[in-house]
Amino acid sequence: MVDRVMMKRIRPLPLLILANIAALGLLATVELSKSAGAQAFRPRGTYTAASGRIPGTETHAVYIVDETTQEVIAVQWDPRSRQLQGLGYRNMSTDSADSLRPRSN
């Protein structure tokens, strides 16, 4: 009776090899699949920051320009919440294209 149980027992080495092959197949599937759209390539930015007064107020802001993508954001420090607050965003490429477009009266 003991011999039959021993003979029917699954040997650990083939089971381990089968598990490794399955894991390797899963890893290959994940690595060879296409990347998600949200993970698209974005060029490395070159940034410049300048401070300035917000027109019409006594408040100052920091303007950060990404020279690679031609984008600008404006932020200011809120001492009460101790956080940067976003004030605005502009795409300079779009703005320059709009300035070249003829205006109708």
C-alpha positions in Angstrom: 0.0 0.0 0.0 2.8 2.4 0.9 4.6 1.7 -2.4 1.5 2.6 -4.4 1.2 6.0 -2.7 4.9 6.7 -3.3 4.5 5.8 -7.0 1.5 8.1 -7.5 3.2 11.0 -5.8 4.2 13.8 -8.2 7.9 14.4 -8.4 8.8 18.0 -7.4 11.4 18.6 -10.1 9.0 18.3 -13.2 6.4 20.3 -11.4 9.0 23.1 -10.7 10.1 23.0 -14.3 6.5 23.3 -15.5 5.9 26.3 -13.2 9.0 28.1 -14.4 8.0 27.6 -18.1 4.5 29.0 -17.3 6.1 32.0 -15.5 8.5 32.6 -18.4 5.6 32.5 -20.9 3.7 35.1 -18.8 6.7 37.3 -18.5 7.3 37.1 -22.3 3.6 38.0 -23.0 3.8 41.1 -20.7 7.1 42.3 -22.0 6.3 41.8 -25.7 2.8 43.5 -25.6 2.3 47.1 -26.7 2.7 49.9 -24.2 -0.4 51.7 -23.0 -1.3 55.0 -24.6 -0.8 56.9 -21.4 2.8 55.7 -21.4 3.7 57.4 -24.7 7.2 58.8 -25.1 7.6 62.4 -24.0 10.9 64.2 -24.7 13.0 65.3 -21.8 12.1 68.9 -20.9 14.4 71.9 -20.5 12.9 74.2 -17.9 13.4 77.9 -17.1 11.7 79.6 -14.1 11.2 83.3 -13.5 9.4 85.2 -10.8 7.2 88.2 -11.4 4.3 90.2 -10.1 0.8 89.3 -11.2 -0.7 92.2 -13.2 -3.1 94.3 -11.1 -2.1 92.8 -7.8 0.7 92.9 -5.2 1.0 89.1 -5.5 4.0 87.4 -7.0 4.1 84.2 -9.1 6.7 81.9 -10.5 6.4 81.2 -14.2 7.9 77.9 -15.3 8.6 77.4 -19.0 9.2 74.0 -20.6 11.3 75.0 -23.6 11.0 71.6 -25.2 7.2 71.4 -25.4 6.7 75.2 -25.4 4.4 75.2 -22.4 4.2 77.7 -19.5 2.6 77.3 -16.1 2.2 79.9 -13.3 2.2 79.0 -9.7 2.2 80.9 -6.4 3.0 79.9 -2.8 0.0 79.8 -0.4 1.4 80.3 3.1 -1.8 79.2 4.8 -1.9 75.7 3.2 1.9 75.6 2.7 1.4 74.4 -0.9 2.0 75.7 -4.4 -1.2 76.7 -6.1 -1.5 76.5 -9.8 -2.6 79.8 -11.4 -2.6 79.0 -15.1 -1.3 77.1 -18.1 -0.5 78.3 -21.7 0.7 76.5 -24.7 3.1 79.0 -26.5 3.0 77.1 -29.8 -0.8 77.4 -30.0 -0.6 81.1 -28.9 2.0 81.9 -31.6 -0.1 80.1 -34.3 -3.1 82.1 -33.2 -1.2 85.4 -33.4 -0.3 84.7 -37.1 -3.9 83.9 -38.1 -5.7 86.8 -39.7 -8.4 88.4 -37.6 -11.9 89.2 -38.9 -13.6 92.4 -37.7 
